[in-house]
Amino acid sequence: MNFQQLRSVREAVRQGFNLTEVAAALHTSQPGVSRQIRELEDELGIEIFVRAGKRLTGLTPPGETVLPIVERLLQEAGNLQRAGEDFARSGQGALTIAATHSQARYALPAAVRDFRASHPDVRLHLHQGTPQQVARLLLDGEADVGVATEALAQYDELLALPCYRWTHTVVVPPGHPLAEEAAAGRALSLQRLAEFPLITYEAGYTGRSHIDEAFARAALVPQVVLVAMDADVIKTYVELGLGVGIVAAIAFDDERDLHLRAIDARHLFAANMTRLAILRGRWQRDYVYGFITTFAPPLTRDRVLQALQAAPGQDFEL
């Protein structure tokens, strides 16, 4: 038994049993992948995969049992390597952060700047994606830290810790009726907001569920005419007059967004929680804890380690 055999099994599942994709991911040949899998099956005395001719189509019952063990063995091998690097190359290495567009654009820059100042020998890699993609990067061991509002707390394999609460704001061009009403001291209502075409986030992004829930509770059907993943895109189309925008409050900057007006909407939509997640069971190098504390000072190393000892699914307070 060797690690290449284990990697071939794991990657076959990750790549949907497509051996061509497995070979590309492992930088080897398709016959080589097939041979590694067959050799492991022969050594274990079981068939791990269901086959249709030469194609893999799924996991056998023994394969379903073996796969978690394969995952743990490969994770521990990675832990051993990272632990050795932690002692051999203290303060040096690479840190991979996965985050949604809003977090990467508005929440992370100050933390990245401060972390770089205190850890100059650590190379930073930043991946942007959907909340589900952020979670998958963590689960696959391709990211050390994930930051998002949605999805991360849905996986027991991840430790998702609360970082900060945030609210939504409504953005309109100068002279818009809602801007004039706000200037006159009139509080914005959902009923009034529903009278205008809206531009906001796609489903599953940046607190969109709280927006939909608020309108549903009020028995209102909003006129959502455009959705996007990024607040800057939303603000661009608001400036063009296509509709009223609903964005994260952190995405509005008075100095940069001179052609827009912001209207507080915290009384309309429930507050959102941004979470930072790491993979349970993975050895975290010292600078990973350093970044976590830089991004969210209450999340000290001791508190993170304490949280890792708790059962999956337990929520934590700020």
C-alpha positions as CSV (number, residue, x, y, z in Angstrom):
1,M,0.0,0.0,0.0
2,N,1.3,3.5,-0.9
3,F,0.1,7.1,-0.9
4,Q,-0.2,7.2,-4.6
5,Q,-2.8,4.4,-4.5
6,L,-4.7,6.2,-1.8
7,R,-4.6,9.5,-3.7
8,S,-5.9,7.7,-6.8
9,V,-8.9,6.4,-4.9
10,R,-9.7,9.7,-3.3
11,E,-9.3,11.7,-6.6
12,A,-11.5,9.2,-8.5
13,V,-14.4,10.1,-6.1
14,R,-13.6,13.8,-6.3
15,Q,-13.6,13.8,-10.1
16,G,-16.8,11.9,-10.4
17,F,-15.1,8.7,-11.4
18,N,-13.7,10.2,-14.5
19,L,-10.2,8.6,-14.8
20,T,-9.1,11.1,-17.4
21,E,-9.7,14.0,-15.0
22,V,-8.1,11.9,-12.2
23,A,-4.9,11.5,-14.2
24,A,-4.8,15.2,-15.0
25,A,-5.3,16.1,-11.4
26,L,-2.5,13.7,-10.3
27,H,-0.2,14.6,-13.2
28,T,0.0,11.0,-14.3
29,S,-1.5,8.7,-17.0
30,Q,-4.9,7.1,-17.0
31,P,-3.5,3.6,-17.2
32,G,-1.3,4.5,-14.2
33,V,-4.3,5.5,-12.2
34,S,-6.2,2.3,-13.1
35,R,-3.2,0.3,-12.1
36,Q,-2.8,2.0,-8.7
37,I,-6.5,1.4,-7.9
38,R,-6.3,-2.2,-9.0
39,E,-3.2,-2.9,-6.9
40,L,-4.8,-1.4,-3.8
41,E,-8.0,-3.5,-4.4
42,D,-5.9,-6.6,-4.8
43,E,-4.0,-5.9,-1.6
44,L,-7.2,-5.3,0.4
45,G,-9.0,-8.2,-1.2
46,I,-12.1,-6.1,-2.1
47,E,-13.4,-4.1,-5.0
48,I,-13.6,-0.4,-4.1
49,F,-15.4,0.8,-7.3
50,V,-18.3,-0.4,-9.3
51,R,-17.3,-0.8,-12.9
52,A,-19.0,-0.8,-16.3
53,G,-16.4,-2.3,-18.6
54,K,-13.3,-0.1,-18.0
55,R,-15.2,2.8,-16.6
56,L,-15.8,3.5,-12.9
57,T,-19.4,4.3,-12.1
58,G,-19.5,4.5,-8.3
59,L,-18.4,3.0,-5.0
60,T,-19.1,-0.5,-3.8
61,P,-20.4,-1.0,-0.2
62,P,-16.8,-1.9,0.8
63,G,-15.7,1.2,-1.0
64,E,-18.1,3.3,0.9
65,T,-16.5,2.0,4.1
66,V,-12.9,2.3,2.9
67,L,-13.2,5.9,1.6
68,P,-13.3,7.7,4.9
69,I,-10.3,5.7,6.1
70,V,-8.4,6.7,2.9
71,E,-9.4,10.4,3.5
72,R,-8.1,10.2,7.1
73,L,-4.8,8.5,6.1
74,L,-4.1,11.2,3.5
75,Q,-5.1,14.0,6.0
76,E,-2.8,12.6,8.6
77,A,0.0,12.4,6.1
78,G,-0.5,16.0,5.3
79,N,-0.6,16.9,9.0
80,L,2.7,15.1,9.4
81,Q,4.3,17.2,6.6
82,R,2.8,20.5,7.9
83,A,4.0,19.7,11.5
84,G,7.5,19.1,10.2
85,E,7.5,22.3,8.2
86,D,6.2,24.2,11.2
87,F,9.3,23.3,13.2
88,A,11.8,23.2,10.4
89,R,10.7,26.4,8.7
90,S,9.1,28.4,11.5
91,G,7.3,31.5,10.2
92,Q,7.8,30.5,6.5
93,G,5.4,28.9,4.1
94,A,2.2,29.5,2.2
95,L,-1.2,30.5,3.5
96,T,-4.2,29.9,1.2
97,I,-7.4,31.9,1.9
98,A,-10.7,31.2,0.2
99,A,-13.4,33.9,0.4
100,T,-16.4,35.2,-1.3
101,H,-16.1,38.3,-3.5
102,S,-17.6,40.6,-0.9
103,Q,-15.3,39.3,1.9
104,A,-12.2,39.5,-0.4
105,R,-13.0,43.0,-1.5
106,Y,-14.2,44.6,1.7
107,A,-13.4,42.6,4.8
108,L,-10.1,41.0,4.1
109,P,-7.8,43.8,2.8
110,A,-6.9,45.3,6.2
111,A,-6.3,41.9,7.8
112,V,-4.1,40.8,4.8
113,R,-2.1,44.0,5.1
114,D,-1.5,43.6,8.8
115,F,-0.7,39.9,8.5
116,R,1.9,40.6,5.8
117,A,3.5,43.1,8.0
118,S,3.8,40.6,10.9
119,H,4.6,37.5,8.7
120,P,6.7,38.8,5.8
121,D,8.0,35.2,5.0
122,V,4.5,33.8,4.5
123,R,3.3,33.7,0.9
124,L,-0.4,34.5,0.6
125,H,-2.8,32.9,-2.0
126,L,-6.3,34.2,-2.3
127,H,-9.1,32.3,-4.0
128,Q,-12.5,33.8,-4.6
129,G,-15.7,31.9,-5.2
130,T,-19.2,31.1,-4.1
131,P,-19.8,30.1,-0.4
132,Q,-20.1,26.5,-1.6
133,Q,-16.8,26.7,-3.5
134,V,-15.1,28.2,-0.4
135,A,-16.4,25.2,1.6
136,R,-15.2,22.7,-1.0
137,L,-11.7,24.2,-1.1
138,L,-11.5,23.7,2.6
139,L,-12.9,20.2,2.5
140,D,-10.5,19.2,-0.3
141,G,-7.5,20.6,1.7
142,E,-6.8,23.2,-1.0
143,A,-7.4,26.2,1.4
144,D,-6.3,26.8,5.0
145,V,-8.9,29.4,5.9
146,G,-12.3,30.1,4.5
147,V,-14.3,33.3,5.0
148,A,-18.0,33.6,4.0
149,T,-21.4,34.4,5.3
150,E,-23.3,31.4,4.0
151,A,-22.7,27.7,3.8
152,L,-19.6,27.2,6.1
153,A,-21.7,26.3,9.2
154,Q,-23.5,23.6,7.2
155,Y,-20.6,21.2,7.2
156,D,-19.7,19.1,10.3
157,E,-16.2,18.6,8.9
158,L,-15.5,22.4,9.2
159,L,-15.1,24.5,12.3
160,A,-17.0,27.7,11.4
161,L,-16.4,30.5,13.9
162,P,-18.4,33.8,14.0
163,C,-16.3,36.9,13.2
164,Y,-18.6,39.9,12.9
165,R,-22.2,40.9,12.2
166,W,-23.2,43.1,9.4
167,T,-26.3,44.6,7.9
168,H,-27.6,45.6,4.5
169,T,-28.0,49.1,3.1
170,V,-30.1,50.5,0.2
171,V,-28.3,52.5,-2.4
172,V,-29.8,54.9,-4.9
173,P,-28.7,57.7,-7.2
174,P,-28.8,61.3,-5.9
175,G,-32.2,62.8,-6.4
176,H,-34.0,59.5,-6.2
177,P,-37.3,59.6,-4.4
178,L,-36.1,57.3,-1.7
179,A,-33.0,59.5,-1.1
180,E,-35.2,62.6,-0.8
181,E,-37.5,60.8,1.7
182,A,-34.5,59.7,3.8
183,A,-33.1,63.3,3.8
184,A,-36.5,64.5,5.0
185,G,-36.3,62.0,7.9
186,R,-38.8,59.4,6.7
187,A,-37.9,55.9,7.6
188,L,-37.7,53.4,4.7
189,S,-40.3,50.6,4.8
190,L,-40.4,47.3,2.9
191,Q,-43.7,48.3,1.3
192,R,-42.1,51.5,-0.1
193,L,-39.0,49.6,-1.2
194,A,-41.1,47.0,-3.0
195,E,-42.5,49.7,-5.3
196,F,-39.2,50.0,-7.1
197,P,-37.2,47.6,-9.3
198,L,-34.4,46.1,-7.2
199,I,-30.8,45.0,-7.8
200,T,-29.2,42.8,-5.3
201,Y,-27.1,39.6,-4.7
202,E,-27.7,36.2,-6.3
203,A,-29.4,33.6,-4.1
204,G,-26.9,32.1,-1.7
205,Y,-24.7,35.2,-1.6
206,T,-24.1,37.9,1.0
207,G,-27.2,37.6,3.1
208,R,-29.7,37.3,0.2
209,S,-31.8,34.8,2.2
210,H,-32.5,37.5,4.8
211,I,-33.7,39.9,2.1
212,D,-36.0,37.3,0.7
213,E,-37.3,36.3,4.1
214,A,-38.1,39.9,5.1
215,F,-40.3,40.4,2.0
216,A,-41.9,37.0,2.4
217,R,-42.9,37.8,6.0
218,A,-44.5,41.0,4.8
219,A,-46.3,39.1,2.1
220,L,-44.6,41.3,-0.5
221,V,-43.1,40.2,-3.9
222,P,-40.1,42.3,-4.7
223,Q,-39.3,43.3,-8.3
224,V,-35.8,41.9,-8.5
225,V,-34.7,42.9,-12.0
226,L,-31.0,42.1,-11.8
227,V,-28.8,40.0,-9.5
228,A,-25.0,39.8,-9.2
229,M,-22.3,38.3,-7.0
230,D,-20.4,41.5,-6.4
231,A,-21.5,44.7,-4.7
232,D,-19.5,46.8,-7.1
233,V,-21.4,45.4,-10.0
234,I,-24.7,46.1,-8.2
235,K,-23.7,49.7,-7.6
236,T,-22.7,50.2,-11.2
237,Y,-26.1,49.3,-12.5
238,V,-27.8,51.4,-9.8
239,E,-25.7,54.4,-11.0
240,L,-27.1,53.7,-14.5
241,G,-30.7,54.0,-13.2
242,L,-31.7,50.4,-13.6
243,G,-33.0,50.0,-10.1
244,V,-32.6,50.4,-6.3
245,G,-29.7,48.4,-4.9
246,I,-29.5,46.4,-1.7
247,V,-25.9,45.7,-0.7
248,A,-23.8,44.9,2.4
249,A,-23.3,48.0,4.4
250,I,-19.5,47.4,4.4
251,A,-19.6,47.7,0.6
252,F,-20.6,51.3,0.6
253,D,-17.9,54.0,0.9
254,D,-18.8,57.6,1.1
255,E,-15.6,58.7,-0.5
256,R,-15.6,56.3,-3.4
257,D,-19.4,56.1,-4.0
258,L,-19.9,59.8,-4.7
259,H,-22.5,59.1,-7.3
260,L,-24.8,57.2,-4.9
261,R,-26.7,57.7,-1.7
262,A,-26.9,55.1,1.1
263,I,-30.1,54.5,3.1
264,D,-29.8,52.5,6.3
265,A,-31.8,49.2,6.0
266,R,-30.8,47.5,9.2
267,H,-34.4,47.7,10.5
268,L,-35.7,46.0,7.4
269,F,-33.5,42.9,7.1
270,A,-32.0,40.6,9.8
271,A,-28.4,41.0,10.6
272,N,-25.9,38.6,9.0
273,M,-22.9,36.7,10.4
274,T,-19.6,36.4,8.6
275,R,-17.8,33.2,9.6
276,L,-14.2,32.0,9.4
277,A,-13.7,28.3,8.9
278,I,-10.9,25.7,9.1
279,L,-10.9,22.0,8.4
280,R,-11.3,19.8,11.5
281,G,-8.5,17.3,12.1
282,R,-6.0,19.3,10.0
283,W,-2.7,20.4,11.5
284,Q,-2.7,24.2,11.4
285,R,0.6,25.9,11.2
286,D,1.3,28.7,13.7
287,Y,0.8,31.4,11.1
288,V,-2.7,30.1,10.4
289,Y,-3.7,31.0,13.9
290,G,-1.9,34.3,13.5
291,F,-4.0,35.2,10.5
292,I,-7.2,34.1,12.3
293,T,-6.5,36.4,15.2
294,T,-5.5,39.2,12.8
295,F,-8.8,39.0,11.0
296,A,-11.0,38.4,14.1
297,P,-9.1,39.4,17.3
298,P,-11.5,37.6,19.7
299,L,-10.5,34.3,17.9
300,T,-7.3,33.7,19.8
301,R,-5.4,30.4,19.3
302,D,-6.6,29.1,22.6
303,R,-10.2,29.9,21.8
304,V,-9.9,28.2,18.4
305,L,-8.3,25.1,19.9
306,Q,-11.0,25.0,22.5
307,A,-13.7,25.2,19.8
308,L,-12.1,22.3,18.0
309,Q,-12.7,20.1,21.0
310,A,-16.4,20.7,20.9
311,A,-18.8,18.5,19.1
312,P,-19.6,19.5,15.4
313,G,-22.7,21.6,15.1
314,Q,-22.2,23.5,18.3
315,D,-22.6,27.2,17.7
316,F,-20.2,29.8,19.3
317,E,-20.8,33.3,20.4
318,L,-18.7,36.3,19.5
